[in-house]
């Protein structure tokens, strides 16, 4: 997990960022304000990003037992489920209201606090800027899951590939 930055954003900055992101996401279904996008980008400190970012999640199920219980019939007890998560190459993450924000490579990656790439229903967005620094579009995270079963065993390997799909674009300049 990425280490939280020491400091750099006041509570006032964090409140402004959260309110501005709410406007970007929810005010208009087709476009967002260029000024709002520029404000968020200006306030979130840029952090260096690794050339490769990988996240992983491994789940294993403990041994199970089955048998018969008097008056109940067939019974099956599942073993404990163990989950291990980690990542490599993560940038600094800033918490602002209900959002976690990373400013890397000029674009902002935004996740709801209780969500990430591995969530059942991930809630992430990317605010993308062009080469001149002007806001261009907002995309949302759409995972693509692949499961590979190992023949003649009960093992499966799951792979989640992240993809970003178009959501809305910046409003025309005034």
C-alpha positions as CSV (number, residue, x, y, z in Angstrom):
1,X,0.0,0.0,0.0
2,X,1.3,3.5,-0.8
3,X,2.6,5.5,2.1
4,X,0.6,8.5,3.0
5,X,2.3,11.8,2.3
6,X,3.7,13.6,5.3
7,X,1.8,16.9,4.7
8,X,1.2,19.4,2.0
9,X,-2.6,19.8,1.9
10,X,-4.5,21.8,4.5
11,X,-7.9,20.8,5.6
12,X,-9.3,23.7,3.7
13,X,-7.6,22.5,0.5
14,X,-9.0,19.0,1.1
15,X,-12.5,20.3,1.5
16,X,-12.2,22.4,-1.7
17,X,-10.9,19.4,-3.6
18,X,-13.7,17.1,-2.4
19,X,-16.4,19.7,-3.3
20,X,-14.8,20.4,-6.7
21,X,-14.7,16.7,-7.5
22,X,-18.4,16.3,-6.6
23,X,-19.2,19.1,-9.1
24,X,-17.0,17.4,-11.8
25,X,-18.7,14.0,-11.3
26,X,-22.3,14.9,-10.6
27,X,-23.2,18.4,-11.9
28,X,-23.6,17.5,-15.6
29,X,-23.8,14.1,-17.2
30,X,-21.9,15.0,-20.4
31,X,-19.2,17.6,-19.5
32,X,-17.3,19.2,-16.6
33,X,-15.9,22.6,-15.9
34,X,-12.3,23.2,-17.1
35,X,-11.7,25.5,-14.2
36,X,-12.8,22.8,-11.7
37,X,-10.4,20.3,-13.3
38,X,-7.5,22.9,-13.3
39,X,-8.2,23.7,-9.6
40,X,-8.0,20.0,-8.5
41,X,-4.8,19.5,-10.5
42,X,-3.2,22.6,-9.1
43,X,-4.0,21.7,-5.5
44,X,-2.9,18.0,-5.6
45,X,0.9,17.7,-5.3
46,X,2.5,15.9,-8.2
47,X,4.2,12.7,-7.2
48,X,6.8,10.7,-9.1
49,X,5.3,7.6,-10.7
50,X,7.1,4.3,-11.4
51,X,7.3,3.1,-15.0
52,X,5.5,0.0,-13.9
53,X,2.6,-0.2,-11.5
54,X,1.3,-3.6,-10.5
55,X,-1.3,-4.7,-7.9
56,X,-2.1,-8.2,-6.8
57,X,-4.6,-10.0,-4.7
58,X,-4.4,-13.6,-3.8
59,X,-7.1,-15.6,-2.1
60,X,-6.9,-19.1,-0.7
61,X,-9.5,-21.2,1.0
62,X,-8.6,-23.4,4.0
63,X,-9.5,-27.1,4.2
64,X,-13.2,-28.0,4.3
65,X,-15.0,-30.8,6.1
66,X,-18.2,-32.6,5.3
67,X,-20.2,-35.2,7.2
68,X,-23.6,-35.9,8.7
69,X,-25.2,-34.2,11.7
70,X,-27.9,-35.8,13.7
71,X,-31.3,-34.3,12.8
72,X,-29.8,-32.1,10.1
73,X,-28.4,-34.4,7.5
74,X,-25.4,-33.6,5.2
75,X,-23.3,-30.8,6.5
76,X,-20.3,-29.0,4.9
77,X,-18.0,-26.6,6.8
78,X,-15.7,-24.4,4.7
79,X,-12.3,-23.5,5.9
80,X,-11.2,-19.9,6.5
81,X,-10.6,-17.7,3.5
82,X,-7.2,-15.9,3.5
83,X,-6.6,-12.8,1.4
84,X,-3.2,-11.2,0.6
85,X,-3.0,-7.9,-1.3
86,X,-0.1,-5.8,-2.3
87,X,1.3,-3.5,-5.0
88,X,4.4,-2.2,-6.6
89,X,5.2,1.2,-8.0
90,X,2.3,3.1,-6.3
91,X,2.5,6.9,-6.0
92,X,1.5,9.1,-3.1
93,X,-2.2,9.0,-2.4
94,X,-4.1,12.1,-1.0
95,X,-7.3,11.6,1.0
96,X,-9.9,14.4,0.4
97,X,-13.4,13.7,1.7
98,X,-14.7,10.5,0.1
99,X,-11.9,10.4,-2.5
100,X,-8.3,9.1,-2.7
101,X,-6.4,11.0,-5.4
102,X,-3.0,10.4,-7.1
103,X,-1.4,13.0,-9.4
104,X,1.0,11.1,-11.6
105,X,2.2,11.8,-15.2
106,X,-0.1,14.9,-15.3
107,X,-3.3,13.0,-15.0
108,X,-5.3,12.5,-11.8
109,X,-6.5,9.1,-10.7
110,X,-9.4,9.3,-8.3
111,X,-11.0,6.4,-6.2
112,X,-13.8,6.4,-3.7
113,X,-12.3,5.7,-0.3
114,X,-13.7,2.2,0.2
115,X,-13.0,1.1,-3.4
116,X,-10.0,0.1,-5.4
117,X,-9.1,-2.0,-8.5
118,X,-10.0,-5.2,-6.7
119,X,-13.4,-4.2,-5.3
120,X,-16.4,-6.1,-6.5
121,X,-17.8,-2.9,-8.1
122,X,-14.7,-0.7,-8.4
123,X,-15.4,3.1,-8.4
124,X,-12.5,4.9,-10.0
125,X,-12.1,7.7,-12.4
126,X,-9.2,9.4,-14.3
127,X,-9.2,13.1,-15.0
128,X,-7.0,13.4,-18.2
129,X,-5.1,16.4,-19.4
130,X,-3.7,17.1,-22.8
131,X,0.0,17.9,-23.7
132,X,-0.6,21.6,-23.1
133,X,-2.1,20.9,-19.6
134,X,-5.6,21.6,-20.6
135,X,-8.3,19.2,-19.2
136,X,-9.6,16.9,-21.9
137,X,-11.8,14.1,-20.6
138,X,-13.0,12.1,-17.6
139,X,-12.8,8.3,-17.8
140,X,-14.0,5.6,-15.5
141,X,-12.4,2.3,-14.5
142,X,-13.8,-0.8,-16.2
143,X,-12.1,-4.0,-15.2
144,X,-11.8,-7.0,-17.4
145,X,-11.5,-10.2,-15.5
146,X,-10.0,-13.4,-16.8
147,X,-10.0,-16.8,-15.0
148,X,-7.6,-19.6,-15.9
149,X,-8.5,-23.0,-14.6
150,X,-5.7,-25.5,-14.1
151,X,-6.9,-28.8,-15.6
152,X,-7.5,-31.8,-13.3
153,X,-7.1,-29.6,-10.2
154,X,-9.4,-27.3,-8.2
155,X,-7.0,-24.4,-8.7
156,X,-7.8,-21.3,-10.7
157,X,-5.8,-18.2,-11.4
158,X,-7.7,-14.9,-11.8
159,X,-6.3,-11.9,-13.6
160,X,-7.9,-8.5,-13.6
161,X,-6.9,-6.1,-16.3
162,X,-7.7,-2.5,-15.8
163,X,-9.2,-0.4,-18.5
164,X,-10.5,3.2,-18.7
165,X,-13.6,4.0,-20.6
166,X,-14.9,7.4,-21.7
167,X,-17.3,9.1,-19.3
168,X,-17.5,12.8,-20.2
169,X,-15.4,15.6,-21.7
170,X,-14.3,19.1,-20.6
171,X,-16.8,21.9,-21.4
172,X,-15.8,24.2,-24.2
173,X,-13.7,27.2,-23.2
174,X,-15.7,30.3,-22.4
